[in-house]
Amino acid sequence: MPIPPDALVALPRPFTARRRLNRLARALRRRGWKVERRYAETLPLLRVHFPDMWGLGESVTVAGGAGGWWYRSSTGELLAPCADVDLAVLRVMTALDRWVSAAGSFWGTDGS
């Protein structure tokens, strides 16, 4: 569910965002993903990396959406309600798998 670029987004208090991002981080680590917490910034976010390709990753934040707090991708897409961590993990993994597949096919060819 993409958010229009000009839409105002409700942001949680930093403590609330960190707590929800910590839950997502634990779930992603259990599945073998590398997770970097970036909480010192104004907007707490989680940087998720494919274990073998540190340069490829996704940044996840928490934002208000229909029915409560949602995990939001760096593209503005609402991934899943914060209450459904398993769905959020699946959506992050799917997005990163696409990037990794595209990068792998690029590096495996002459680039054209």
Backbone torsions as a table, in degrees:
resi	resn	phi	psi	omega
1	MET	NA	94.4	-179.6
2	PRO	-69.5	150.4	177.8
3	ILE	-100.9	131.6	176.3
4	PRO	-57.9	141.0	-176.0
5	PRO	-58.9	-27.0	-178.0
6	ASP	-94.6	3.1	-178.5
7	ALA	-75.9	140.2	174.1
8	LEU	-78.5	135.0	-177.8
9	VAL	-115.6	131.5	176.4
10	ALA	-77.2	130.5	179.1
11	LEU	-110.9	142.2	179.2
12	PRO	-77.7	168.6	171.1
13	ARG	-63.7	150.4	-178.3
14	PRO	-53.6	-39.7	179.4
15	PHE	-60.5	-44.0	-179.8
16	THR	-63.6	-44.9	179.6
17	ALA	-62.7	-45.8	-179.2
18	ARG	-60.8	-42.6	-179.0
19	ARG	-61.4	-44.6	-179.7
20	ARG	-70.4	-39.2	178.1
21	LEU	-67.2	-33.6	176.3
22	ASN	-62.0	-40.2	178.1
23	ARG	-62.1	-43.8	179.1
24	LEU	-65.8	-41.0	180.0
25	ALA	-60.1	-45.1	179.3
26	ARG	-61.3	-43.2	-179.1
27	ALA	-65.5	-40.2	179.4
28	LEU	-69.0	-39.8	178.6
29	ARG	-63.0	-39.0	178.1
30	ARG	-60.3	-25.9	-179.9
31	ARG	-96.2	9.0	173.0
32	GLY	93.0	6.4	179.9
33	TRP	-85.4	149.5	175.2
34	LYS	-88.5	132.0	-176.3
35	VAL	-128.0	132.6	178.0
36	GLU	-120.4	120.7	178.4
37	ARG	-85.2	128.5	176.5
38	ARG	-120.5	83.6	-173.9
39	TYR	-103.1	-10.0	-178.1
40	ALA	-77.9	-14.5	-179.0
41	GLU	-78.8	169.1	-179.3
42	THR	-57.5	-44.4	-179.8
43	LEU	-108.7	106.8	179.9
44	PRO	-58.2	135.6	178.0
45	LEU	-145.7	161.8	178.6
46	LEU	-113.3	129.6	176.4
47	ARG	-105.0	119.1	-176.6
48	VAL	-108.9	128.3	-177.7
49	HIS	-121.9	146.6	169.3
50	PHE	-69.0	134.2	-173.4
51	PRO	-54.6	-37.3	-175.9
52	ASP	-95.5	-3.4	-178.1
53	MET	-135.2	81.5	-173.7
54	TRP	-61.8	-27.0	-177.6
55	GLY	-74.8	-17.4	178.9
56	LEU	-101.4	130.9	179.9
57	GLY	-166.5	178.2	179.9
58	GLU	-131.7	141.2	175.3
59	SER	-103.7	128.9	-177.8
60	VAL	-119.1	133.3	176.0
61	THR	-123.7	179.9	175.9
62	VAL	-116.3	134.2	-180.0
63	ALA	-143.6	157.5	176.9
64	GLY	-73.8	140.9	178.3
65	GLY	-148.4	-168.6	179.8
66	ALA	-60.6	116.8	174.8
67	GLY	86.9	4.5	177.9
68	GLY	140.7	-151.1	-177.6
69	TRP	-86.0	141.1	-179.1
70	TRP	-128.3	152.7	167.5
71	TYR	-80.5	134.6	-177.1
72	ARG	-125.1	133.9	179.6
73	SER	-78.2	171.9	179.4
74	SER	-67.8	-17.7	177.5
75	THR	-86.5	-4.3	-179.1
76	GLY	95.3	-2.3	-179.6
77	GLU	-74.0	133.1	173.8
78	LEU	-78.6	116.9	-173.7
79	LEU	-79.9	-50.3	-177.5
80	ALA	-169.8	155.8	173.8
81	PRO	-61.6	146.3	179.6
82	CYS	-61.4	-22.1	177.7
83	ALA	-72.6	-16.1	-178.2
84	ASP	-114.9	75.3	-176.8
85	VAL	-63.3	-38.3	-178.9
86	ASP	-61.2	-40.5	177.7
87	LEU	-66.5	-40.1	178.4
88	ALA	-62.3	-42.6	177.9
89	VAL	-60.2	-46.0	179.7
90	LEU	-60.2	-44.3	-178.8
91	ARG	-66.6	-39.9	177.7
92	VAL	-66.0	-45.5	-179.9
93	MET	-61.4	-41.8	179.4
94	THR	-62.9	-44.8	179.9
95	ALA	-62.6	-44.9	-178.7
96	LEU	-70.3	-36.0	177.2
97	ASP	-60.0	-38.8	177.6
98	ARG	-62.9	-44.4	179.2
99	TRP	-63.4	-43.5	-178.3
100	VAL	-65.9	-40.6	177.9
101	SER	-62.8	-43.6	179.5
102	ALA	-64.3	-42.5	179.5
103	ALA	-66.1	-40.8	179.3
104	GLY	-63.5	-40.4	179.7
105	SER	-70.7	-32.5	177.9
106	PHE	-67.0	-48.2	-176.9
107	TRP	-72.1	-22.0	179.0
108	GLY	-82.4	-5.8	-180.0
109	THR	-118.3	-170.9	177.7
110	ASP	-85.0	7.0	176.9
111	GLY	94.2	-3.7	-178.8
112	SER	-98.6	NA	NA
